[in-house]
Amino acid sequence: MTNDLKLFTELVEFLISEEKNNPVATPIDTQLLYKTLDLELNDEPSIDANFKSTLKDIIKSTPKTASTSFFNQLFGGRINRAILGDLLAVMLNNSMYTYKVAGPQVGIEKTILHKICDIIGYPKTADGTFAPGGSMSNYMAVLMARDKYNPSARNEGITNKMILYTSEVSHYSIAKNASFIGVGRHQVRAIKTNDKGQMLAEDLDIQIIKDIEQGHQPFFVNATAGTTVLGAFDNVKSISNVCKKHDIWLHLDGAYCGSVIFSNQYKYLVNGIEHTDSFSVNAHKMLGTPLSCSIIVTQNKTHLYQSFANDAEYLYQTNDDDFNLGKTSLQCGRRNDALKLWTLWKSVGSNGLESIVDQQFNLAQIARNYISNHPDYTLYSYEDSISVCFNYKAIPANKLCTALYEDAQLMVGFGNFRGQEFVRMVTINTLLKEKDILNFFKTIEDFAISTDF
């Protein structure tokens, strides 16, 4: 064990050096991957020197998500106290389904869940769980809603046409999950949005009324706190009024930007969250914990038990079901994703989490100001978003982003809204500072000069 810990430390130091000296890994073409790296699994063991060399080669070629040149996905950066918790979770190696095998780790998870419920104004009947990703958080929400409005579906299956609603720019998991729960993709209604990408409550109301008139059963509305491309926040208050009118479950998908609940300055973006039936948030996004750290909470824990509990005498051997987390979880065996968020939260406090969130909005505003002050750029996004969408000169966004990646200059993606393609940078990387934002634009400008587009 001691030798492996020394090796781990050496590899971590190598990774940090690579992030500094080669912040964007040179990509390997998929056709050359197995020829470039020794990924084979052989009958005989790899000797230590070769093993270490291979690991370093893999580290060198792996995208550096904690470098300040990484703007590509809705996560990034590195926070030491969160990493500490994740490493401890690996070493402790508890499964989170029962109190008997997880002990105080269960208390850590429940402390986080209850604190989040309290912050968003949920009652004492509320509870939640950690899910394997934002898509599965949404899956758990829609499944609870299905079981509330069609209890026989758990045993008999779907026998009537049930309808769910989400904005036309929401996460792709909503349609996928409709398929998973037996409702079907064709029963998902895409609700119109305004120019900022926010769901229109009036169109939602119209669509629900149409479905009721046709004898269908509307049962679930998905609102979004931070749409995937523009980072828009749906108006939860106006949408909740429609849901109350028709008695429909309202879920707020805050996987991307739900962490605004920790910010006094930006929590107004989810005003009305206390009227939702469920809420999900990914701490591995705005809060910067290691992947993955996905949370879903619901107003009434009864719905968790109704949809996910199943007795198993060989497993549940303590009496207090509140501490047997497998009875409210999608999974049975489950790694400890709570400890890394707890070590972060415990070490920096709620005020520290607020600072992490506020910094991302501050950096996004710096980026928008830069774009607005330079005539070669065109801005396509809005304030109150950490997605900064733009184009540079007349260079197609797809072409620019691909060239920057292939030349190991920057990792940034592109998006599309209403037929307009653009570069989409996100300021979610927890290591970013103002100088990194300015360097991002300088890199693009210098690269465009040296490249024939």
RAUR-V581119 format. One record per residue. OMEGA is omega in radians with two decimals (999 if undefined). NEAR is the number of other ideal C-beta (glycine too) atoms within 8 Angstrom. D_LAST is the distance of its C-alpha to the last C-alpha in Angstrom with 1 decimal. Layout:
omega	near	d_last
OMEGA	NEAR	D_LAST
OMEGA	NEAR	D_LAST
This chain:
omega	near	d_last
-3.13	4	52.5
3.13	5	52.5
3.14	6	50.5
3.07	7	47.9
3.07	8	47.6
3.11	8	47.1
3.12	9	44.3
3.13	8	42.8
3.11	8	42.9
-3.14	9	41.3
3.09	12	38.4
3.10	8	37.9
3.09	8	37.7
3.12	10	35.2
-3.13	9	33.0
3.08	8	33.3
3.12	8	32.4
3.13	12	29.3
-3.13	11	28.2
-3.03	6	28.6
3.12	6	27.2
-2.98	10	24.5
3.05	10	23.8
-3.12	14	21.1
3.06	11	22.5
-3.06	7	20.4
3.06	8	20.4
3.08	9	22.4
-3.10	6	21.5
3.14	5	24.3
-3.09	4	25.3
-3.00	8	26.0
-3.04	10	27.6
3.05	7	31.2
-3.07	4	30.8
-3.09	7	29.2
3.10	10	31.6
-3.13	6	35.4
-3.10	7	35.8
3.04	5	38.8
-3.00	3	42.2
3.11	5	45.0
-3.11	2	48.7
-3.12	4	49.3
3.04	3	48.2
3.12	8	45.4
-2.97	6	47.0
-3.10	6	46.2
3.11	6	44.1
3.14	9	41.9
3.14	9	41.8
3.13	11	40.6
3.12	8	38.0
3.12	11	36.6
3.12	9	36.5
3.08	10	34.6
3.14	10	32.0
3.11	10	31.6
-3.10	11	31.4
-3.06	9	28.7
-3.12	11	26.4
3.11	7	27.2
-3.05	8	24.8
-3.06	13	26.3
3.08	9	27.1
3.06	10	29.1
-3.13	10	26.5
3.01	10	25.3
-3.12	12	21.7
3.12	16	22.6
-2.84	13	21.8
-3.03	9	21.3
-3.09	8	24.7
3.02	8	27.7
3.09	11	29.5
3.14	14	29.0
-3.10	13	30.8
3.09	9	34.3
-2.94	12	37.7
-3.07	6	40.4
3.05	10	43.4
3.09	15	41.8
3.09	11	41.0
3.13	10	44.6
-3.13	15	45.8
3.11	12	43.6
3.08	8	44.8
3.12	10	48.4
3.11	14	48.0
-3.11	7	46.9
3.12	6	49.9
3.03	9	52.4
3.06	5	51.0
2.95	10	52.8
-2.90	10	52.3
-3.08	15	52.4
3.14	14	54.5
3.09	14	58.0
-3.10	11	59.6
-3.10	7	61.6
-3.11	8	58.7
3.08	14	56.4
-3.07	8	59.1
3.07	6	57.8
3.05	13	54.2
3.11	12	55.2
3.09	8	56.3
3.13	11	53.0
-3.09	13	51.1
3.08	10	53.6
3.11	9	53.5
-3.08	13	49.8
-3.11	13	50.1
3.10	10	53.1
3.11	8	51.5
3.10	13	48.4
3.13	12	50.8
-3.12	8	52.7
-3.06	8	49.7
3.04	12	48.6
3.07	6	52.1
-3.12	9	53.1
-3.13	5	56.8
3.10	3	58.8
-3.04	8	58.6
3.07	13	54.9
-3.14	12	53.4
3.13	13	50.3
3.01	13	48.8
-3.08	12	45.8
-3.14	15	43.7
3.10	8	41.2
-3.13	9	38.1
3.13	14	37.2
3.14	10	37.2
2.99	11	40.7
3.09	16	41.8
3.10	17	40.9
3.14	14	42.7
3.13	15	45.8
-3.09	18	45.8
3.10	17	45.6
3.07	11	48.2
3.12	16	50.6
3.09	15	50.2
-3.07	15	50.9
3.07	13	54.0
-3.03	11	55.2
3.09	9	55.1
-3.04	12	56.0
-3.11	7	58.1
-3.09	7	59.2
-3.12	12	55.7
-3.10	8	56.1
-3.03	5	58.8
-3.06	6	58.7
-3.12	6	55.0
3.14	10	53.4
3.09	6	55.7
-3.09	7	54.3
3.11	7	51.0
-2.99	14	49.6
3.02	14	46.6
-2.96	17	44.1
3.09	14	41.7
-3.10	13	38.4
-3.10	16	35.5
3.13	7	32.8
-3.11	12	30.3
-3.09	12	32.6
-3.07	12	32.2
-3.09	5	32.2
-3.09	10	35.3
3.11	15	37.5
3.13	9	37.3
-3.11	10	37.6
3.05	13	40.6
3.06	14	42.2
-3.10	9	42.2
-3.03	7	43.7
3.06	11	46.6
3.11	7	47.6
3.09	12	46.7
-3.12	7	43.8
-3.08	8	40.3
3.11	4	41.4
3.05	12	43.5
3.12	12	40.7
3.11	10	40.2
-3.08	7	36.8
-3.09	13	37.7
3.09	8	35.7
3.03	12	33.9
-3.07	6	33.5
3.12	3	30.2
3.13	8	30.2
3.14	12	30.5
-3.14	11	34.2
3.12	16	36.7
-3.10	10	39.0
-3.13	11	42.6
3.09	6	44.0
3.07	10	41.9
-3.13	14	43.1
3.14	10	46.7
-3.11	8	46.3
3.13	11	45.0
3.14	14	47.8
3.11	8	50.4
-3.11	8	49.2
3.09	12	49.4
3.14	10	52.9
3.13	6	54.1
3.08	6	53.1
3.13	5	55.1
-3.11	11	52.3
3.02	10	52.3
-3.07	13	49.6
-2.99	13	49.7
3.03	13	46.5
3.09	14	43.9
3.00	15	40.8
-3.03	14	39.5
2.99	18	36.6
-3.09	15	36.3
3.11	15	32.5
-2.94	14	30.6
-3.06	9	27.9
-3.05	12	24.9
-3.11	15	26.0
-3.07	13	28.9
3.09	14	31.4
3.05	14	35.2
3.12	13	37.4
-3.03	10	40.6
-3.10	16	43.1
-3.09	9	46.1
3.12	8	45.6
3.14	16	44.6
3.08	12	47.7
3.10	9	49.9
-3.13	14	48.8
3.10	13	49.4
-3.14	8	52.9
-3.05	7	53.8
-3.11	9	53.2
-3.12	5	54.1
3.10	12	50.8
3.07	14	49.4
3.07	14	46.6
3.04	17	44.2
3.10	16	41.6
3.13	17	38.7
-3.10	17	37.8
-3.09	15	36.0
-2.95	15	33.0
3.11	13	34.6
-3.14	17	38.3
3.01	14	39.0
3.08	15	39.1
-3.13	13	42.8
-3.04	12	43.2
3.06	12	42.0
-3.10	5	44.5
-3.00	6	41.7
-3.12	11	39.6
3.08	11	42.1
-3.14	5	42.6
3.07	10	39.5
3.05	15	41.7
-3.10	8	44.8
-3.10	11	47.1
3.14	12	46.2
3.13	7	49.9
3.10	10	50.3
3.07	14	48.0
3.10	10	49.7
-3.09	16	47.2
3.11	13	44.3
-3.14	19	41.8
3.10	12	39.7
3.10	18	37.7
3.11	14	38.6
3.06	12	35.8
-3.02	12	33.3
-3.08	15	34.3
2.97	16	37.2
3.06	15	35.3
3.05	14	37.9
3.06	9	36.9
-0.29	6	36.1
-3.09	8	37.8
-3.01	15	40.1
-3.01	18	40.5
2.95	16	43.4
3.06	13	45.1
3.14	14	48.2
-3.07	15	50.4
-3.04	9	53.1
-3.08	7	55.8
3.08	10	55.9
-3.12	7	58.1
3.08	11	55.1
-3.13	15	53.7
-3.11	11	57.0
-3.06	12	57.4
-2.96	11	54.0
-3.10	11	53.7
3.04	9	57.2
-3.08	5	59.0
3.07	5	62.1
-3.04	6	62.3
-3.13	6	65.4
-3.05	3	64.1
-3.03	9	61.3
-3.03	11	62.5
2.93	6	65.6
-2.90	9	65.8
-3.02	3	67.1
-3.07	7	64.8
3.11	8	62.1
-3.12	5	60.2
3.02	11	59.4
-2.93	12	58.7
3.11	15	55.0
-3.11	13	54.6
3.07	12	56.5
-3.03	12	53.7
3.02	14	50.7
-3.04	9	48.6
2.91	8	49.1
3.04	7	52.1
-3.05	5	51.0
3.11	14	48.5
-3.11	6	47.0
3.11	13	47.6
-3.06	12	44.6
-2.98	13	46.7
-3.11	14	47.6
3.07	16	44.2
3.14	15	44.0
-3.14	12	47.7
3.07	13	47.2
-3.08	18	44.3
-3.13	12	46.2
-3.04	7	49.5
-3.10	8	48.1
-3.12	11	46.1
3.11	8	48.1
3.10	7	46.9
3.10	7	46.0
3.08	11	43.6
3.09	14	41.9
-3.13	11	41.7
3.12	9	39.9
-3.13	15	37.4
-3.08	15	36.6
-3.14	11	36.7
-3.12	8	34.3
3.06	12	31.5
3.11	14	32.0
3.13	8	32.1
3.12	14	28.8
3.12	13	27.2
3.05	9	28.6
3.13	11	27.2
3.13	14	23.7
3.11	12	24.3
3.13	8	25.8
-3.12	12	22.8
-3.10	13	20.5
-3.09	8	23.1
-3.13	5	23.5
-3.01	8	19.9
3.14	3	18.8
-3.12	6	15.0
3.01	11	16.0
-3.09	7	17.7
-3.13	10	20.5
-3.10	10	21.7
-2.93	11	24.5
3.04	7	27.9
-3.12	5	30.5
3.08	7	32.7
3.05	13	29.9
2.93	14	28.2
-3.11	14	25.1
-3.03	15	22.6
-3.04	14	20.1
2.93	13	17.3
3.13	12	13.8
-3.08	11	11.7
-3.14	6	10.7
-3.08	3	9.3
3.10	10	6.9
-3.06	6	8.9
-3.13	12	11.2
-3.10	8	11.7
-3.12	9	8.2
-3.11	15	8.3
3.13	12	11.9
-3.14	8	11.8
3.10	11	9.5
3.13	14	11.8
-3.08	13	14.7
3.12	7	14.1
3.10	8	13.7
3.12	9	16.8
-3.13	9	15.6
2.93	11	16.7
3.12	11	18.2
-3.08	13	17.5
3.09	10	17.6
-3.12	12	16.7
-3.08	13	19.4
3.04	9	20.5
-3.14	12	23.3
3.04	4	24.7
3.13	5	21.6
3.10	7	19.2
-3.12	10	16.6
2.98	14	15.8
3.08	13	15.5
3.02	12	19.1
3.09	12	20.3
-3.09	14	24.1
-3.05	14	26.4
-3.14	13	29.0
-3.00	12	28.7
-3.14	10	32.1
-3.03	11	31.1
3.00	10	28.7
-3.10	8	29.7
-3.11	7	28.3
3.13	6	26.8
3.07	10	24.7
3.14	14	23.3
3.10	10	22.4
3.07	9	20.9
-3.11	14	18.8
3.10	12	17.1
3.12	8	17.1
3.11	12	15.3
-3.09	12	12.4
3.12	10	12.4
-3.13	8	12.8
3.14	12	10.2
3.11	12	7.5
-3.05	6	9.2
-3.07	5	9.4
3.12	8	6.0
3.09	2	3.8
999	7	0.0
